[in-house]
Every structure is written in structure tokens, then in C-alpha cells.
Amino acid sequence: MSDLHAELAPGDRLDAAPARVIEVGEITAGIAVPEGRGVRFFSSARDFDGLDGAVFRTAEQAARAARERVSVRARSAVRPGQRRLRRA
């Protein structure tokens, strides 16, 4: 075996789902790594540290949680009495 190939340990699976990068807009929020029956989220930006280590059923649920976190921060940034612009 060449140095370019990793050796598989007993029980390693070749068909395991790959880790997925979670992006929100142009921000890399973190990575969802398969673990047991779900995925564990590892944050890569401070805005998502509250999700770091959380386990989700799917990578899409992890992505949804990251998007919600950005959405909540954006809503809280609107000052009292300030009007929001609506998108058409």
C-alpha cells in the first residue's frame, strides 16, 4: 500500500456519510460530522459557538439551526422604534 492510502481499522466503513460543511450565506458556520445516529456540529465562527458540540438528526437540521441563529441575531439588531424594510 502506498503512503497515499490510509489503512482501515477493523470496523471502519467506506460507505459512511462524509462530513458536510455548513454555510449560511457566505459565512462558513461549521461542519457536521456523522456520529452514531446523527451528526455533531463543530462551529468555525464565533457566531455559531452556541451550537458547537450539539448533535442533530441530520446535517440539514444542523444547517437549519445555524440559519436560525443568524436570523435571530439579525432580528435582535433592530432597535426599538426602528422600522424594518420589507422585501418585495
Secondary structure, DSSP 8 states (H G I E B T S, - for coil): --TTS----TT--SSS---EEEEETTEEEEEEEEETTEEEEEESSGGGGGGTT-EESSHHHHHHHHHHHHHHHHHHTS-TT-------
